[in-house]
C-alpha cells in the first residue's frame, strides 16, 4: 500500500505528510528527498503521557474538590484538544501506522474525524491493522519505495484491538474510499482516501 500511497500523492508539488509515529530519520529523508514537508506527532506516546498526567492530576486533587472524571469519552475529547493542532486541509498524506489498534475505542471516531479534517481533498492515509495480536509490538519506518521496516518496540501495556473489516469501514465511513489487504506479518494494510 505504500507504493499506492506514493503513486497517489507523489506528484504533488510541495506536499505535506503527517506521520503519527515516532520520528525516524529514514522516513523523514524519504519524503523530504521527494519534496515533501513532514510533520511528526507520536500519537500513541502523547496519549500515554496524557493518561499518566490525568491520573496524577486526579490523585493530587484536594479531597472533595470537583474534578473531571476519567471517563473514556471525556478523556478522548480533552486529549484531542491538546493534539493534532494543524490547519484544516493541511496534509496530502497521513501515515497512521497501527495507532487505531491501540487507541481506546471511544477515541477512534474522534481521531478519524480529526484526521479527515486535516487531510486535503484527494489525500491518502496509510494505516495498518493487526489481524491477530502481535507477539512483539512494532514501530514502523520507511526503508524504500515499497518497504516498511518493522522495529521491535517496548510493550506499552496496551493490547491491540483487532478491528474487523466492517469496523474499519465504519470508522472511515466519512472518507471517499477504503481499501485493505492482508500483508505479511499478519498486518492488514489500509489505504484510505479523502
PyMOL commands that set and color helices and strands:
alter all, ss='L'
color gray80, all
select helices_A, chain A and resi 2-9+25-32+43-60+72-82+99-102+105-118+165-171+184-186
alter helices_A, ss='H'
color red, helices_A
select strands_A, chain A and resi 16-19+37-40+91-97+119-130+138-144+147-152+177-182+187-193
alter strands_A, ss='S'
color yellow, strands_A
deselect
rebuild
show_as cartoon
